[in-house]
Every structure is written in structure tokens, then in C-alpha cells.
Amino acid sequence: MCFGYPQVGVAEMVNHKTVKLLFVCSMNQWRSPTAERIYADRPLVQARSCGTSKKARKTVAADELKWADIVLVMEDKHKRRLMADYPGEMRFKELHVLHIPDSYKYMDPELIEEISEAVEPILMQKMG
């Protein structure tokens, strides 16, 4: 999937570092896996997803937080959970709340649009 991203040439790739994005929701079923899929094929981006619940498909872990350059959570409650459970890992971590409610299914076109609109400005600022 391309999602309309511009093609990145060799010169641009040499001059930029890969940005590692970690998307976090509650259950790692709909929102964060959709975000991971959107950015999976993006040049100069690595994306992973996880959930804050112990019952999540993939539960957040300290190693995932250490790996990420930017942590993107769907709601304020996810931010609070990460800050409470992983204060050391989150202390200097770039963190953004996307404010995307849990009202979509995986790869819902509206969800894709909401995620893209929220993440693109953050990513563009980070990548320059």
C-alpha cells in the first residue's frame, strides 16, 4: 500500500535517519494495528503497535518503549498508563496523544484518515 506518500530518492534516504513509531491503544486490535499498517511501507519509517491492557493482542513492554523514537497513543488514558507503569522509559520519550476514539474497526477508511491527519504533522516535523 502506498497511501499517497511521495517517492523518496537515494539522496534523501542517505541524509535522513529512520524514525521508529510505536502506536499504542488498549487492546491492540483496531486502532494501533491500523496505524502500524499505514506506516509499515513508508520509507524511512519503522512502525510497531501494542496495547496497554494485559489482554491486548500484543501488550506494551519496556523494550518496545526503548525501541521507539516517538510513542503515539490514541487516548489520554493510554498516556497516563504508560507514564504510571514505565516512568523511566517514558521520562525523556517523545509522546503524542492522537485523540482517536475506540469507535472503528481495523483499516476503516475513516480511521485511516484520522490517523494520517494526526500523525503526518508530527512525522514531518521529526523528519524535517
C-alpha positions as CSV (number, residue, x, y, z in Angstrom):
1,M,0.0,0.0,0.0
2,C,1.3,3.4,-0.9
3,F,-1.2,5.8,0.8
4,G,-0.1,8.6,-1.5
5,Y,3.4,9.1,0.0
6,P,5.9,10.8,-2.2
7,Q,8.7,8.6,-3.5
8,V,12.0,9.1,-1.6
9,G,15.2,9.1,-3.6
10,V,18.5,7.6,-2.6
11,A,19.9,11.1,-1.7
12,E,17.1,11.8,0.7
13,M,17.5,8.4,2.3
14,V,21.2,8.9,2.9
15,N,20.6,12.2,4.7
16,H,17.7,11.1,6.9
17,K,17.6,8.7,9.9
18,T,14.8,6.1,10.1
19,V,12.1,7.2,12.6
20,K,10.7,4.5,14.8
21,L,7.0,4.9,15.7
22,L,5.2,3.0,18.4
23,F,1.4,3.1,18.2
24,V,-0.5,2.3,21.4
25,C,-4.2,1.7,22.1
26,S,-5.9,-0.5,24.7
27,M,-6.3,-4.0,23.1
28,N,-4.1,-3.7,20.0
29,Q,-6.9,-4.9,17.8
30,W,-8.2,-2.0,15.7
31,R,-6.5,1.4,16.1
32,S,-2.9,0.8,16.8
33,P,-2.6,-2.2,14.3
34,T,-4.2,0.1,11.6
35,A,-1.7,2.8,12.3
36,E,1.2,0.3,12.2
37,R,-0.1,-1.0,8.8
38,I,-0.4,2.5,7.4
39,Y,3.2,3.3,8.2
40,A,4.6,-0.2,7.5
41,D,5.7,0.5,4.0
42,R,6.6,4.2,4.5
43,P,10.2,5.0,3.5
44,L,12.4,5.9,6.5
45,V,9.8,4.8,9.0
46,Q,9.6,1.7,11.1
47,A,6.3,1.1,12.9
48,R,5.1,-1.2,15.7
49,S,1.9,-1.4,17.7
50,C,0.8,-2.7,21.1
51,G,-1.9,-2.3,23.8
52,T,-2.0,-1.2,27.4
53,S,-4.3,-4.0,28.5
54,K,-3.0,-7.2,29.9
55,K,-5.5,-8.9,27.5
56,A,-4.1,-7.0,24.5
57,R,-3.1,-8.9,21.3
58,K,0.4,-7.6,22.0
59,T,0.9,-5.9,25.4
60,V,3.3,-2.9,25.7
61,A,6.7,-3.7,27.2
62,A,9.7,-1.7,28.3
63,D,11.7,-3.0,25.3
64,E,9.1,-1.6,22.8
65,L,9.2,1.8,24.5
66,K,13.0,1.9,24.5
67,W,13.0,1.0,20.8
68,A,10.7,3.8,19.8
69,D,11.7,7.4,18.8
70,I,8.1,8.5,19.1
71,V,5.3,7.0,21.1
72,L,1.8,7.8,19.7
73,V,-1.1,6.9,21.9
74,M,-4.8,7.0,20.9
75,E,-6.2,8.5,24.1
76,D,-5.1,10.3,27.3
77,K,-5.8,7.1,29.3
78,H,-3.0,5.4,27.4
79,K,-0.6,8.2,28.2
80,R,-1.5,8.0,31.9
81,R,-1.0,4.2,31.9
82,L,2.4,4.4,30.2
83,M,3.6,7.2,32.5
84,A,2.5,5.3,35.6
85,D,3.8,1.9,34.5
86,Y,7.0,2.9,32.7
87,P,8.2,6.2,34.3
88,G,11.9,5.5,33.5
89,E,11.3,4.6,29.9
90,M,8.9,7.5,29.3
91,R,10.9,10.2,31.1
92,F,12.6,11.7,28.0
93,K,10.4,9.9,25.3
94,E,8.6,12.0,22.7
95,L,4.9,11.2,23.3
96,H,1.8,12.4,21.4
97,V,-1.8,11.8,22.2
98,L,-3.7,11.4,18.9
99,H,-7.2,11.7,20.4
100,I,-8.7,8.9,18.3
101,P,-11.7,7.2,20.0
102,D,-12.3,3.5,20.0
103,S,-15.1,3.5,17.5
104,Y,-13.6,2.0,14.4
105,K,-12.6,-1.4,13.0
106,Y,-9.3,-2.4,11.5
107,M,-8.4,-0.4,8.4
108,D,-11.7,1.5,8.5
109,P,-11.3,4.3,5.9
110,E,-12.3,7.0,8.4
111,L,-9.8,5.6,10.9
112,I,-7.0,5.7,8.3
113,E,-7.9,9.3,7.6
114,E,-7.9,10.3,11.3
115,I,-4.6,8.6,12.0
116,S,-2.9,10.1,8.9
117,E,-4.2,13.6,9.7
118,A,-2.9,13.3,13.3
119,V,0.4,11.6,12.6
120,E,1.6,13.4,9.4
121,P,2.4,16.7,11.0
122,I,4.3,15.0,13.8
123,L,6.3,12.9,11.3
124,M,7.0,15.8,9.0
125,Q,8.4,17.8,11.9
126,K,10.6,15.0,13.1
127,M,11.9,14.2,9.6
128,G,12.4,17.8,8.6
